């Protein structure tokens, strides 16, 4: 790993870092010289941290529920004990929607999605921003979704949560720009990941059918395919680095042109 890369000397905390976009981002930032705190709700984060250390990076892992304020405060404290400072937050952890219309959706399903996707990002920012204020600056990259900027079928709770992330990103950029803290968001489209282990829950046949449907929808957009998680991680790492030093409050779509068309398809 390049210790003198564009993130050399920086400590990056990645939530949802055990798989998908989070794992790809942890690897990409480590390649750029950063030390990584991998946070996930299960032991998958430890596997990624081990992978990083075997590649020569500095990395630790934590099992945390980012919707719980005590867990988030403990997360920040442990990260500081490990590295002494934090410089970049990648607010990536999230859950998918239920695939139901609003009147079919249970209150519990609504609350869970909002708790993880929106409250979780709020809590992580709330307890990390004071560190940035003390150190004179920092960067936050929030992971939203194309479904946060457009309506989509059978996704009321998911669209609402990711739309909240988009609005929160812009608002925080307004409040903290003068403090040297930049806050941007990426909106992935069709990404070839298994959010929340849904493919495993569907079984081989169901997972294959679900992915075939996603591929068919992705084929309708300008680039005509799903993305690899690495392609989103590349954009996240750019927004985390000083190469994007004049960007804050930006909502960056990484969607193969999906939002430039009328193809809305299925949620990531």
Buried (B, 14 or more C-beta within 10 A) or exposed (E): BBBEBBBEEBBBBBBBBBBBBBBBBBBBBBBBBBBBBBBBBEEBBBBBBEBBBEEEBBBBBBBBBBBBBEBBBBBBEBBBEBBEBBBBBBBBBBBBBBBBEEEEBEEEBBEBBBBBBBBBBBBBBEBBBEBBBEEEEBBBBBBBBBBBBBEBEBBBBBBBBBBBBBBBBBEBBEEBEEEEBBBBBBBBBBBBBBBBEBBEEBEEEEBEEBBEEBBEBBBBBEBEEBBBBBBBBBBBBBBBBEEBEEBBBBBBBBBBEBBEEEBBBBBB
